């Protein structure tokens, strides 16, 4: 039941408990109780809204930063990741496999603001060995949902 609820609200957190109960063949009370339980267990950590900022008169820059770090004895990568995600600019932090250790996703008003974050806050941290910043130029899909409208191209009929 929990997994079915999570799959349903993952795409639409505004779906009502009544609609979920109908979809899943249970009672509204059972849905409300199960969701509350998952919130208490921090299985459900929040209900963010997916916004297409390109359609709003508000400049935002998203950057993905590859970070190589020295893990701390006894704490591994957790302590440094915790220090990084405390910054307001940071949207996400992921432990990675491959050529770098952490991926940090941040948002800022300008590229200069992102650069300032990297040079003044992130790079000077003692555990940080190196960073590589990549700027997002356009978002097509986020959180499993498309941000662009699909174009239906009409083909021209060619006759002899």
C-alpha positions, -999 to +999 in steps of 0.1 A: +000+000+000+028+025+009+046+020-024+014+026-043+007+058-024+042+070-029+041+063-067+008+082-070+019+113-050+054+113-066+038+127-098+010+147-082+013+156-046-020+175-048-040+144-053-066+141-026-068+113+000-103+106-013-091+101-049-062+080-037-086+058-017-107+052-048-076+045-070-062+021-045-094+005-033-092+015+003-107+041+027-097+077+029-089+072+066-064+045+057-047+068+032-045+097+056-031+074+084-005+058+061+006+092+047+010+106+083+030+075+093+053+079+063+057+117+071+066+108+108+092+082+095+106+108+071+098+085+042+079+115+029+102+145+034+082+173+019+060+184-010+080+206-033+064+223-063+079+218-098+082+253-114+092+260-149+112+292-141+118+298-179+081+309-180+085+334-152+102+368-154+128+356-128+164+349-138+177+317-122+209+298-129+213+262-121+247+246-118+259+211-112+292+210-094+314+179-093+334+178-061+363+157-051+368+155-013+390+139+013+366+117+034+369+123+072+381+095+094+352+076+109+326+097+091+333+091+055+316+116+032+286+122+054+300+151+075+313+171+045+280+165+026+261+178+057+282+209+058+276+215+021+238+210+021+235+236+049+241+264+024+209+281+012+220+280-024+224+242-024+194+223-038+208+188-038+239+168-027+246+133-040+274+108-032+286+095-066+307+067-080+332+074-107+357+103-112+344+125-084+328+121-050+298+145-046+275+162-070+262+195-057+233+212-074+228+249-067+207+277-079+216+314-080+204+346-097+234+349-120+265+329-131+286+354-110+266+344-079+272+307-086+309+314-092+311+334-059+295+305-040+320+280-054+351+303-048+341+317-014+321+290+003+326+256-013+362+254-026+378+268+006+364+240+028+394+220+041+381+186+028+375+199-008+402+188-032+387+201-064+355+213-081+342+214-117+311+235-123+287+229-152+258+253-159+224+240-170+215+258-202+179+244-206+158+220-186+136+196-206+125+173-179+127+174-141+114+151-114+101+128-142+079+156-156+085+174-190+090+211-188+086+218-225+056+213-247+061+187-274+058+199-309+037+180-334+054+185-367+032+183-397+048+168-427+042+183-461+025+161-486+047+157-516+029+146-547+043+138-581 
